[in-house]
Amino acid sequence: MIDRSYLPFQSAREHQDRGMMKWMGFFLSEHTSSLYEDKTKEDFTSHLEDLEKFTLLNQLYTGQLLGSFQIKDKNRCCRCSGYVVDLNLNQVTVKSDKQHIRIYIKDILEISLGVEAINEEEKNL
């Protein structure tokens, strides 16, 4: 206990510090927001190595197969599907129903080939 007998006011002399209790609300709100951020965080890591990406993209290009791509776009994940019409070391151009999409190879997180892509297209309709 701290000696506060030298203070002029009785309320100040009799004040008892609550210690950690005054920080508990701050801790709980920080902890809750941290848990929420962790729960809503998106995983931007790709399980594909560059060689695997090029192999799959080359198969799509040469076979003119429909592919489905999960890509990182402005810190969020999105999915697009279409046919590979142009392929180089840095980027790929995909022709979808509505437009041509240029995707950087490093932004591709997942690639699905053929029938899998068609099934995903049907789910989106």
C-alpha positions as CSV (number, residue, x, y, z in Angstrom):
1,M,0.0,0.0,0.0
2,I,1.3,3.4,-0.9
3,D,1.5,6.1,1.9
4,R,-0.4,9.2,0.7
5,S,-0.8,10.9,4.1
6,Y,1.1,13.9,2.8
7,L,-1.7,14.8,0.4
8,P,-4.0,17.6,1.4
9,F,-7.3,16.1,0.2
10,Q,-8.9,13.2,1.9
11,S,-10.2,11.6,-1.3
12,A,-6.6,11.5,-2.7
13,R,-5.3,10.1,0.6
14,E,-7.9,7.3,0.6
15,H,-7.7,6.5,-3.1
16,Q,-6.9,2.8,-3.8
17,D,-5.4,2.0,-7.2
18,R,-7.2,-0.8,-9.0
19,G,-4.0,-2.0,-10.6
20,M,-4.6,-4.1,-13.7
21,M,-8.4,-3.8,-13.4
22,K,-8.3,-0.4,-15.1
23,W,-6.5,-1.9,-18.1
24,M,-8.9,-4.9,-18.5
25,G,-11.3,-3.1,-20.8
26,F,-8.5,-2.0,-23.0
27,F,-7.0,-5.5,-23.1
28,L,-10.4,-7.1,-23.9
29,S,-11.2,-4.7,-26.8
30,E,-7.7,-5.1,-28.3
31,H,-7.9,-8.9,-27.9
32,T,-11.3,-9.0,-29.6
33,S,-10.3,-6.9,-32.5
34,S,-7.1,-8.9,-32.9
35,L,-9.2,-12.1,-33.1
36,Y,-11.5,-10.6,-35.6
37,E,-8.6,-9.5,-37.8
38,D,-7.1,-13.0,-37.6
39,K,-10.4,-14.6,-38.5
40,T,-11.0,-12.4,-41.5
41,K,-7.4,-12.4,-42.8
42,E,-7.1,-13.9,-46.3
43,D,-4.3,-16.3,-47.2
44,F,-2.4,-14.9,-50.2
45,T,0.2,-17.7,-50.4
46,S,0.3,-19.9,-53.4
47,H,0.9,-23.6,-53.1
48,L,2.2,-23.7,-56.6
49,E,5.8,-23.1,-57.6
50,D,6.6,-21.1,-60.7
51,L,7.4,-24.2,-62.7
52,E,4.1,-25.8,-61.8
53,K,2.3,-22.6,-62.8
54,F,4.0,-22.5,-66.2
55,T,3.3,-26.2,-66.8
56,L,-0.4,-25.7,-66.0
57,L,-0.7,-22.5,-68.0
58,N,1.1,-24.1,-71.0
59,Q,-1.3,-27.0,-70.9
60,L,-4.2,-24.6,-70.9
61,Y,-2.7,-22.6,-73.8
62,T,-1.7,-25.5,-76.0
63,G,-4.9,-27.5,-75.4
64,Q,-7.2,-24.4,-75.5
65,L,-8.8,-25.6,-72.4
66,L,-11.0,-23.6,-70.0
67,G,-9.2,-22.7,-66.9
68,S,-10.2,-21.2,-63.5
69,F,-7.8,-18.9,-61.7
70,Q,-7.7,-17.7,-58.1
71,I,-5.7,-14.5,-58.1
72,K,-4.6,-11.8,-55.7
73,D,-6.0,-8.4,-56.8
74,K,-5.5,-5.3,-54.7
75,N,-5.1,-7.3,-51.4
76,R,-8.1,-9.5,-51.9
77,C,-8.7,-12.9,-53.6
78,C,-10.9,-13.1,-56.6
79,R,-11.6,-15.8,-59.1
80,C,-11.8,-15.6,-62.9
81,S,-12.1,-18.2,-65.6
82,G,-11.4,-18.3,-69.3
83,Y,-9.0,-19.4,-72.1
84,V,-5.3,-18.6,-72.1
85,V,-4.7,-16.6,-75.3
86,D,-1.2,-15.2,-74.5
87,L,1.6,-16.4,-72.2
88,N,5.0,-15.0,-71.4
89,L,7.4,-15.1,-68.5
90,N,5.8,-12.4,-66.4
91,Q,2.1,-12.4,-67.3
92,V,-0.7,-14.3,-68.9
93,T,-3.8,-13.0,-70.8
94,V,-7.0,-14.8,-70.2
95,K,-10.1,-14.4,-72.4
96,S,-13.3,-14.7,-70.4
97,D,-16.8,-14.3,-71.7
98,K,-16.8,-10.6,-71.3
99,Q,-13.2,-9.4,-71.5
100,H,-9.5,-10.1,-71.7
101,I,-7.8,-10.1,-68.4
102,R,-4.0,-9.7,-68.0
103,I,-2.7,-11.5,-64.9
104,Y,0.8,-11.4,-63.5
105,I,2.2,-14.9,-62.9
106,K,3.2,-13.9,-59.3
107,D,-0.4,-13.0,-58.5
108,I,-1.8,-16.4,-59.4
109,L,-2.7,-18.4,-56.3
110,E,-4.5,-21.4,-57.8
111,I,-5.2,-22.9,-61.2
112,S,-7.9,-25.4,-62.0
113,L,-8.0,-27.2,-65.4
114,G,-10.8,-28.3,-67.7
115,V,-13.8,-30.0,-66.0
116,E,-13.1,-28.5,-62.6
117,A,-13.4,-25.0,-64.1
118,I,-16.6,-25.9,-65.9
119,N,-18.2,-27.2,-62.6
120,E,-17.2,-23.9,-60.8
121,E,-18.7,-21.9,-63.6
122,E,-22.0,-23.8,-63.2
123,K,-22.0,-23.1,-59.5
124,N,-21.6,-19.3,-60.1
125,L,-24.7,-19.2,-62.4
